[in-house]
Amino acid sequence: MKTILRSDELNCPSCVNNIESNLNSMEGIEKATVKFNSGKIEVDYDPELLTEEDLVNAVQQSGYPAFVSPF
């Protein structure tokens, strides 16, 4: 399953690396990609192992606010 998250507080390229590393290390994540300029976080994941809330929490644990985006 694919979902889109957003974070409005990405202010450096290392933010992207931190979030991508944290998400991609989680069991059930197939691929996570962060777009620095737009704050868009695309996540392909297994919904049997993770929920959107788990994904938001993982970004927040990386130190950045996040929310599920409708687009």
Protein Blocks (a to p, Z undefined) as FASTA:
>chain_A
ZZddddfkbcbfklmmmmmmmmmmpghiabdcddfknopacddddfklbcfklmmmmmmm
nopacdddfZZ
